[in-house]
Structure formats: structure tokens, C-alpha cells
Amino acid sequence: MGETRRGKLSPKTLIAIVIGAVILIGGSVSAFIFSNLSGKQEYFLAEKNSIEVLTEKFEERYEPEMSWLEQTEENPTESTVELSAEYNNPNGSAGYGQMDPSQFINNSTITMKNTTDMENKKLSSELTADIGGIQIDGLQFYLTGEKLMVGLPFIEDLLSVKGNDIGSLLHELDPSSFTGEEKVDFASFFEGSLSEEDLDYFKEAYGEMIYNEIPEDAFKAQEETIKVNDQSLDTEKVTMQLSENEVKQILTTILDKLEKDEKVKEILSQQMKLQQLGGTAMNSEMEQMITDFETGLADAKEALTDLQIPNGLTSTIWIHDDVIAQRDFQVQMGPSSEELVTLAVKGTQLLKEDSQVFNYDVTFEDSVDQGKMNLAGDLSWKNNKATDSINLTIGDIVLSYNGTETLDDNKREFERTFTIEDPANGGGSLLWNGSSTYNNDQMNAEHDFSLETATLSQEMASLHAGVSGKTVDSVKIPEGNSEKDLGNMNAEQLMQYFETDVTPKFQQWFFGKLSESGNMGF
């Protein structure tokens, strides 16, 4: 019997592992604060301070929105979204006997009302619409931690299914594809991605460990004057130089801990449940996912044996006013000397009270290919007024954002433009204008969206969204005999119910709506 050999990881995957470790080092290790700083301590404290400046500025600028988000997480809230559109027919009115699309579109609205209670795991949703004069209502959706219910406008029953019964229902409908063991954890809908507890675990379990693995003598500090945005800055230049063996040792320590870390495996399982909401997830799938995770770690550890990093890893930062003003990161690595990939990140940033300016180049090069990406931005927030510009350039393609905002007494007015410039395929812009007001336990907003291209003007078509929200006492979930539990029905009962009850009522309702549309002349 031949020996089973795991597939080798590609050079780009190996680099991703190293970059991921560097990010983890910068994010987790920098949570520690020191006094009487060494070069090592200065390096990570500057990383921490830089992240905190950006976070604080975002929270300061969007304090009303953040407060409302907190309201929705801690209290039952009701939100209503009304969508309408406007279309100006470039060819004028439709011909005789033809429907004018603008008449149909301009006389239609869709309204969605959602009431949520995240703590008690309850949600109710109702959809109504006026489609060119045709009224549609009675579309309802309810969700709790245990079950889902759907109300349809043509039947009195509420169709329901429990998360634990999803498997049996799907098995009855398609026994060849489902085993009956599938389950859906509806409670996961009301949970966030990574909780504060999970984030704190990564900081405590991995931050201190990685910090201790990095040797003190890997850092060298010296004073240096640099120029950033035509400004001369006196900085502390700190260089972290890790040898090939040191990088491998750090990565091996991380992989060893991950391989045995049951907490991380539990977090991965929770994330899979979140992604599977609305689908199904069997215990066997969870077990396979954990197995694949463990196999991937083993593959990575094996690949580290042959991994070559001839010049080690070098990361230099220039610190001004306790934050990073310039960065230069370089690493060259691969499974052999013929397959080395070089990755470099170089750039500058000025993180001030009223503005944050940055300009970074990310480049890679291997034996057959090379590429460059530039990310540059200028964010200004002064006297509750914002002027922002961000550009991402990849080759000849430029993705850009330009926006202005004003905030006065919790009312924000804004104009935002997202643009793509692509010489090969053309380009265009998405324009997003509007206003929003947040007042303690309620909010209101108006949003207008339009597209602009070489062949489409923004006046031709637009979408309007009106949003309102308020806190409420509770979310009402219907209870009673009108509930039809589909999870307790076999295939024959399901077929009979839909053929003799649901389908005839749907047909009657549908043809009634067609009659309404006939009265509208469509």
C-alpha cells in the first residue's frame, strides 16, 4: 500500500499564515501596556495606540448610530422600511396598447416592518406592497430561538417548524438528500459573530504567549526624522527582525496551541452554526469541519519543516506622538528557493485629532508574477463636518469613495459616491444621498440611491428608502390553534395539506390579484 501524503501548502498560503500571525501579534499582543518601555514594548504599544485612535474617531463620528445600535441590542425595537423607485423613460411614453414601465414603477411601494428582541430571541416581520395599485398584505414571518413561523395572505394557518424538526421535514420531502438528523439553531440568529468574551479569550490565550515568544533582542530602536505629507516628523524608529528559525518557532507554537485548543474549536462550531442559519447543519458536518481544521493545522506544521525564509521577517515602524507614522514590512518565503514569494507593505499615515491620512502600497512578486495595490485615504472630521476620500488602486482599476457629512443636533446629512474606473470594461458611480436623525429611543432616515454611467444618468432611475425605528415594550408572537406544525407531518400528510388546502386558496387569491391588475389596464 502506497504512503498517503498530505498536499503541500502553496507559497501564497504560507505567506498568508505568516501575515495572519503578524496581525495576531499586532492585535493581541498590543493589548498589554507597559511603563519604562523597551524597543519591543514601544513597538506593540504604538500598534495598540494606532488602532485605538481609529476606533475612537469612528465611535466619536458615529456616536448617534452607535447608541441606536446599542438600543437595538438591549431593548425590543421596531423598524419600518418603505421602498419606492422612480424611473424616467428615456424614450418617452409607451406606444398605444403598451404598458409604460415608469407608470408601473413610479406607483409602487414595498413596506417591511420588523420588530426584534435580541435578548429574548424574538422577531416578527410583516411585508406589505402596493404594486401599481395592486395591494398585497398578510405576508408574515416570526422567529424565536426554537421555531420559525410563516403567515401567507391566502390561508389562515401559520406554517411553523421547530429547529429540531427541520431534519425530519426535509427527510420527508427529499429522503435521498437528508437523513432526518439535520437541525437548525434559530437562536444563533440573535447572536453576534465573535463575542467580547471570545475576543478577550484570544487576547489572553494567544497575545501573551506570542509576546513572550518574540525575543527582546529582535528589536532595535533609534531616533530618525522623516517626512510625511510634506511634514517633517521627529520619530522613534523601531525595527523588529526575526530570523527564519524564530519565525518558524513562533508559528509552530501558535499551531501547537490551536491544535489542542478546544475553546477555538467550540468558537468555530458556533460560527458554522451562524453561517448555516436558514440551511441545515448535521453533527457529522460539524465533526468533519473540526477534522478538516485539525488536518489543516497538521499540514501547516508539516509545511513549516521545508519552509524557507532566507532573510527572515522584517517589520519597521516610525513612531510619532505615540502612534505609527510610517511602516515598512517585508518577507520572502516559499517551500523552496525556486518558489520564493516576496511580500512588502510600505506606507505612511498621519493620525491627528481632526484628520487621518494614509497611503500604503502592498506588493508581491514571485518567479512568474508580480502585482501592486495602493490604498490611500484622507478622512476629515472637524466641527461635526466630514470630508472623506478613499482610493483603492489595483493595476488600471480604481475603486474610490468620496463623501461629505454634517451632524447637527443628532441629524446627519450626507452625500456619498462610490466609483469604479475600469478602462477595459468602463466604469460608473453609485450615488447615495440622504439624512438620518437619532433621538434617544427613536430614529428616522431618508436614503436616495442612483447610478451614473456612460449610458445612464442619475436622473433616469433612482431608489428611495424611508426608515423609521423606535423602542417598544415587547415582540408579539402569535399563539393559538391556527398554527400548522409542518415538522410533525409525514410526506403523505404534507402532500394532502398543500394539494387540498393551500394550493386552491393560493389560486383563488392569485387570480383575484390578476383581476385587480386587469382593472389597472396592465
C-alpha atoms as one frame of an Amber mdcrd trajectory, in Angstrom:
protein
   0.000   0.000   0.000   1.417   3.386  -1.011   2.085   6.044   1.578  -0.596
   8.713   1.923   0.951  12.126   1.577  -0.673  15.390   2.539  -0.706  18.074
  -0.147   1.901  20.801   0.234   0.693  24.277   1.007   1.298  26.871  -1.715
   3.756  29.738  -1.162   0.881  32.221  -1.067  -0.860  30.119   1.611   2.331
  30.008   3.642   2.632  33.785   3.388  -1.000  34.105   4.472  -0.135  32.093
   7.593   2.761  34.395   8.416   0.737  37.560   7.753  -2.091  36.173   9.869
   0.361  35.573  12.677   1.736  39.109  12.340  -1.805  40.527  12.505  -2.480
  38.380  15.547   0.757  39.607  17.079  -0.147  43.233  16.391  -3.766  42.915
  17.530  -3.485  40.645  20.561  -0.054  41.454  21.933  -0.669  45.191  21.743
  -3.387  44.833  24.377  -0.634  44.970  27.008   0.513  48.350  28.381   3.954
  48.976  29.745   5.988  51.613  31.517   9.724  52.229  31.085   9.397  50.943
  27.560  11.920  48.777  25.747  12.060  48.673  21.953   9.787  45.632  21.990
   7.275  47.367  24.230   7.391  50.578  22.194   6.650  48.620  19.029   3.478
  46.949  20.280   2.220  49.919  22.241   2.407  52.043  19.084   0.369  49.377
  17.254  -2.209  49.458  20.050  -2.388  53.259  20.118  -2.831  53.466  16.339
  -5.745  51.027  16.372  -7.357  52.860  19.286  -7.113  56.269  17.565  -9.005
  54.990  14.516 -11.580  53.202  16.674 -12.188  56.238  18.872 -12.565  58.559
  15.872 -15.114  56.237  14.276 -17.107  55.987  17.511 -16.936  59.765  18.001
 -18.150  60.496  14.468 -20.973  57.940  14.530 -21.966  58.225  18.190 -25.736
  58.601  17.402 -25.711  55.488  15.216 -23.690  53.524  17.774 -26.121  54.499
  20.535 -29.089  53.348  18.433 -27.316  50.070  17.669 -26.881  49.555  21.407
 -30.596  50.257  21.847 -31.497  47.526  19.349 -29.229  45.034  21.095 -30.515
  45.698  24.599 -34.208  46.580  24.049 -37.120  45.459  21.859 -37.261  47.755
  18.829 -39.497  48.212  15.823 -38.186  49.370  12.448 -40.102  50.173   9.278
 -38.559  50.419   5.815 -40.539  51.760   2.868 -39.020  51.294  -0.574 -40.076
  53.173  -3.697 -38.468  53.842  -7.040 -38.568  56.431  -9.801 -37.967  55.712
 -13.451 -37.980  58.291 -16.219 -38.475  56.564 -19.543 -35.746  57.885 -21.868
 -37.926  57.041 -24.878 -40.951  58.951 -23.597 -44.369  57.366 -23.198 -45.054
  53.808 -24.282 -46.796  53.209 -27.582 -50.513  52.612 -27.954 -51.599  49.421
 -26.172 -48.245  49.041 -24.398 -47.526  49.350 -20.715 -45.289  52.246 -19.739
 -42.776  50.813 -17.207 -42.434  54.194 -15.500 -46.175  54.244 -14.703 -45.858
  50.859 -13.011 -42.585  51.549 -11.168 -43.447  55.078 -10.044 -46.712  53.897
  -8.473 -45.277  51.023  -6.426 -44.078  50.776  -2.834 -42.874  47.933  -0.631
 -43.038  48.255   3.165 -41.296  45.983   5.666 -41.927  46.220   9.394 -39.604
  44.317  11.711 -39.821  44.021  15.491 -36.892  42.388  17.273 -35.922  41.483
  20.815 -32.350  40.232  20.654 -32.059  39.343  24.348 -35.272  37.299  24.463
 -34.674  35.907  20.961 -37.862  37.028  19.257 -38.503  38.547  15.837 -41.652
  39.397  13.903 -41.739  40.728  10.355 -44.531  41.870   8.074 -44.376  42.714
   4.374 -46.942  44.804   2.520 -46.795  46.120  -1.018 -48.650  48.317  -3.456
 -47.561  47.190  -6.908 -49.052  49.595  -9.406 -52.288  49.756  -7.452 -52.403
  46.043  -6.545 -52.486  45.691  -2.754 -50.589  42.764  -1.215 -50.545  42.214
   2.531 -50.629  39.387   5.044 -47.050  38.199   4.424 -45.715  37.496   7.931
 -42.597  35.967   9.390 -41.903  35.076  13.017 -38.766  33.661  14.581 -37.883
  32.581  18.111 -34.967  30.633  19.480 -36.939  27.419  18.948 -39.082  27.775
  15.830 -39.965  29.637  12.661 -43.485  30.598  11.553 -44.712  31.979   8.231
 -48.060  33.608   7.525 -49.387  33.793   3.955 -52.152  36.130   2.713 -54.325
  33.346   1.277 -54.543  30.971   4.281 -55.461  31.406   7.921 -52.915  28.886
   9.205 -49.472  29.911  10.352 -46.965  27.444   8.883 -44.407  26.553  11.525
 -41.414  24.295  12.031 -39.132  23.819  15.034 -35.392  23.925  14.598 -35.097
  20.385  15.951 -37.686  19.157  13.409 -36.055  20.638  10.297 -34.301  17.355
   9.564 -37.434  15.213   9.718 -39.339  17.677   7.494 -36.570  17.754   4.865
 -36.234  13.986   5.010 -39.942  13.611   4.272 -39.608  15.947   1.279 -36.309
  14.525  -0.040 -35.209  11.324   1.723 -32.281  10.809  -0.647 -30.622  14.123
   0.282 -31.445  14.432   4.006 -31.057  11.941   6.827 -33.535  13.458   9.262
 -30.766  14.310  11.744 -30.275  17.865  10.467 -31.053  20.668  12.898 -31.102
  24.471  12.764 -30.264  26.535  15.819 -32.585  29.515  15.326 -31.179  31.100
  18.484 -27.906  31.721  16.609 -29.681  34.391  14.508 -29.869  36.586  17.610
 -26.192  36.151  18.476 -23.314  38.187  17.092 -20.271  36.790  15.351 -17.378
  36.896  17.808 -18.488  37.930  21.286 -16.455  40.153  23.607 -15.770  37.035
  25.650 -14.331  35.262  22.593 -12.177  38.251  21.657 -10.891  38.529  25.222
 -10.029  34.826  25.125  -7.856  35.251  22.023  -6.089  38.242  23.577  -5.388
  36.438  26.830  -4.663  32.950  25.458  -2.556  33.967  22.457  -1.467  37.564
  22.986   0.745  36.972  25.996   2.032  33.690  24.590   3.136  35.260  21.292
   4.595  38.275  23.039   6.743  36.039  25.227   7.888  34.042  22.177   9.319
  37.132  20.484  12.856  37.738  21.768  13.778  41.125  23.226  16.923  41.325
  21.093  14.825  41.161  17.893  14.110  44.886  18.319  16.333  47.859  17.658
  15.319  51.478  18.241  16.839  54.751  17.107  15.730  58.336  16.524  15.095
  59.419  12.955  13.488  62.403  11.229  11.172  61.546   8.347   8.863  63.464
   6.021   5.182  62.510   5.773   2.795  64.576   3.624   5.416  67.322   3.396
   5.644  67.453   7.192   8.938  66.847   8.969   8.455  64.482  11.918  10.871
  63.514  14.670  10.239  59.810  15.222  11.393  56.756  17.108  12.280  54.129
  14.515  11.776  50.600  15.848  12.737  47.567  13.762  11.656  44.009  14.516
  13.939  41.497  12.779  13.031  37.818  13.179  15.251  35.104  11.734  13.908
  32.139   9.790  14.137  29.889  12.844  12.424  32.459  15.068   9.509  32.841
  12.636   9.140  29.063  12.398   9.260  28.708  16.177   6.549  31.314  16.696
   4.326  29.730  14.034   4.899  26.254  15.469   3.906  27.467  18.943   0.716
  29.009  17.558  -0.176  25.892  15.570   0.551  23.579  18.520  -1.763  25.559
  20.765  -4.509  25.798  18.137  -4.334  22.052  17.546  -5.191  21.330  21.185
  -7.441  24.325  21.864 -10.990  23.049  22.478 -12.217  26.615  23.031 -11.195
  27.620  19.499 -12.919  24.529  18.092 -16.059  25.479  20.002 -15.915  29.012
  18.549 -15.503  27.574  15.028 -18.568  25.376  15.553 -20.576  28.388  16.697
 -19.517  30.341  13.612 -20.587  27.480  11.371 -23.997  27.452  13.041 -24.333
  31.174  12.320 -23.489  30.630   8.653 -25.909  27.722   8.423 -28.948  29.700
   9.639 -31.655  29.117   7.083 -29.862  25.930   5.986 -29.059  22.764   7.860
 -26.107  21.531   9.842 -25.670  17.938  10.954 -23.459  16.800  13.783 -21.447
  14.856  11.198 -20.804  18.103   9.276 -19.618  19.815  12.445 -17.309  16.907
  13.194 -15.958  16.970   9.628 -15.319  20.703   9.856 -13.290  20.231  13.048
 -11.443  17.315  11.446 -10.589  19.464   8.416  -9.397  22.223  10.777  -7.109
  19.807  12.611  -5.844  18.349   9.323  -5.127  21.836   8.021  -3.083  22.626
  11.123  -1.137  19.381  10.717  -0.489  20.225   7.045   0.737  23.667   8.025
   3.088  22.249  10.651   4.479  19.761   8.145   4.974  22.511   5.555   6.933
  24.562   8.090   9.679  21.943   8.028  10.612  22.749   4.440   9.609  26.402
   4.540  12.382  28.780   3.516  12.563  32.364   4.755  16.087  33.320   3.675
  16.011  36.862   5.061  13.647  36.262   7.934  10.852  38.734   8.627  11.463
  42.456   8.985   8.927  44.966  10.239   9.888  48.583  10.877   7.656  51.304
  12.255   8.321  55.002  12.815   6.541  56.330  15.926   5.449  59.964  16.279
   3.260  61.203  19.151   2.870  57.566  20.326   1.301  56.347  17.065   2.704
  54.902  13.836   3.604  57.458  11.165   5.354  55.126   8.715   5.585  51.366
   8.185   7.825  49.031   6.198   7.113  45.292   6.322   8.973  42.726   4.196
   9.158  38.951   3.997  10.343  36.487   1.362   9.340  32.881   1.749   8.420
  29.674  -0.032   8.705  25.868   0.060  11.963  26.023  -1.935  14.483  28.546
  -3.227  12.830  28.375  -6.662   9.370  29.133  -5.276  10.008  32.168  -3.125
   7.325  34.831  -2.880   8.155  38.351  -1.740   5.530  40.417   0.061   6.036
  44.036   1.094   3.814  46.591   2.809   5.094  50.160   2.810   3.358  53.400
   3.585   2.705  56.391   5.768  -0.101  57.697   7.914  -0.882  60.790   9.968
  -3.446  60.163  12.691  -4.437  63.565  14.020  -7.368  64.851  16.056  -9.248
  66.306  13.068  -7.945  64.160  10.217  -6.488  60.776   9.382  -4.399  60.490
   6.223  -2.847  57.258   4.952  -1.091  55.951   1.848   0.030  52.299   1.643
   1.481  50.126  -1.111   1.138  46.341  -0.949   3.319  44.463  -3.434   4.051
  40.823  -4.136   6.429  39.104  -6.528   7.286  35.515  -7.364   9.133  33.818
 -10.206   6.250  34.220 -12.679   4.109  37.084 -11.483   4.094  40.373  -9.647
   1.462  42.865  -8.564   0.829  46.057  -6.648  -2.094  47.521  -4.768  -2.322
  51.032  -3.336  -4.712  52.162  -0.621  -4.835  55.903   0.055  -7.267  57.989
   2.033  -7.923  61.363   3.608 -10.572  61.418   6.344 -11.526  64.721   7.938
 -13.910  65.320  10.872 -13.974  68.825  12.326 -16.782  70.842  13.907 -19.183
  67.977  13.138 -18.396  68.162   9.413 -16.725  65.420   7.394 -14.925  65.327
   4.081 -13.647  61.880   3.108 -11.756  60.389   0.198 -10.530  56.779  -0.157
  -8.960  55.204  -3.255  -8.039  51.565  -3.851  -5.916  51.121  -6.985  -5.211
  47.674  -8.421  -3.462  47.930 -11.761  -5.615  50.082 -14.048  -8.725  49.646
 -11.896  -9.557  52.304  -9.307 -12.240  51.938  -6.669 -12.965  55.205  -4.905
 -15.206  56.693  -2.241 -15.890  60.388  -1.757 -18.269  61.719   0.851 -19.333
  64.738   2.844 -21.332  64.729   6.077 -22.689  67.215   8.581 -24.063  66.419
  12.031 -26.291  68.963  13.767 -28.359  68.096  16.852 -28.186  64.351  16.078
 -29.286  64.903  12.466 -26.780  63.721   9.883 -26.941  64.852   6.263 -24.645
  63.161   3.785 -23.629  62.771   0.144 -21.615  59.646  -0.684 -20.290  58.486
  -4.047 -18.764  55.081  -4.808 -16.976  54.945  -8.160 -15.227  52.291 -10.221
 -12.857  53.259 -13.043 -12.037  50.383 -15.365 -10.521  51.284 -18.767 -11.246
  47.809 -20.135 -14.913  47.492 -19.155 -15.996  51.039 -18.460 -16.996  52.347
 -15.076 -19.699  54.073 -13.153 -20.803  55.554  -9.879 -23.301  54.751  -7.159
 -24.626  57.930  -5.542 -26.047  57.681  -2.019 -27.557  60.831  -0.530 -29.786
  61.337   2.461 -30.215  62.222   6.093 -30.760  60.449   9.412 -31.921  61.621
  12.822 -31.414  59.803  16.123 -33.222  60.956  19.247 -32.862  58.761  22.320
 -35.160  55.786  21.686 -36.204  56.537  18.104 -34.723  57.249  14.693 -35.728
  58.359  11.195 -33.768  58.296   7.952 -34.187  59.013   4.254 -31.904  57.413
   1.660 -31.732  58.013  -2.095 -29.688  55.786  -4.414 -28.949  56.286  -8.098
 -26.490  55.039 -10.717 -24.465  57.038 -13.191 -22.597  55.517 -16.130 -21.653
  56.488 -19.654 -25.125  55.403 -20.826 -27.200  56.057 -17.684 -27.785  59.382
 -15.950 -28.700  59.596 -12.284 -31.990  61.297 -13.201 -33.113  58.247 -15.178
 -33.605  55.803 -12.285 -33.427  56.053  -8.511 -34.377  54.102  -5.397 -35.734
  55.722  -2.242 -35.737  54.142   1.224 -37.516  55.685   4.187 -36.553  54.168
   7.528 -38.015  54.719  10.972 -37.366  52.984  14.271 -38.468  53.109  17.882
 -38.262  51.102  21.071 -41.312  49.036  22.016 -42.442  47.086  25.047 -42.192
  43.624  23.522 -42.354  41.486  20.395 -45.702  39.775  19.922 -45.500  36.205
  18.663 -48.925  34.692  17.802 -50.024  31.657  19.738 -53.097  29.515  19.283
 -54.775  26.757  17.320 -54.153  28.406  13.928 -50.564  27.118  13.870 -49.858
  24.262  11.435 -46.744  22.360  12.575 -45.145  21.022   9.387 -42.394  19.276
  11.314 -44.854  16.742  12.743 -46.336  15.771   9.355 -45.255  12.870   7.174
 -44.877  13.077   3.407 -48.450  11.971   2.709 -49.929  14.480   5.162 -47.789
  17.282   3.713 -48.860  16.475   0.160 -52.527  16.269   1.098 -52.427  19.544
   3.040 -50.788  21.512   0.230 -52.838  19.937  -2.561 -56.274  20.181  -0.959
 -55.941  23.287   1.215 -53.027  25.568   0.338 -52.983  25.318  -3.477 -56.697
  26.028  -4.132 -56.639  29.046  -1.816 -53.473  30.328  -3.447 -55.041  30.007
  -6.915 -58.153  31.859  -5.790 -56.047  34.644  -4.260 -53.714  34.849  -7.281
 -56.483  35.111  -9.878 -58.140  37.757  -7.717 -54.959  39.823  -7.905 -54.796
  39.296 -11.661 -58.326  40.643 -11.856 -57.189  43.724  -9.944 -54.314  44.221
 -12.368 -56.735  43.945 -15.276 -58.696  46.800 -13.818 -55.469  48.833 -13.874
 -55.087  48.261 -17.595 -51.983  46.042 -17.380
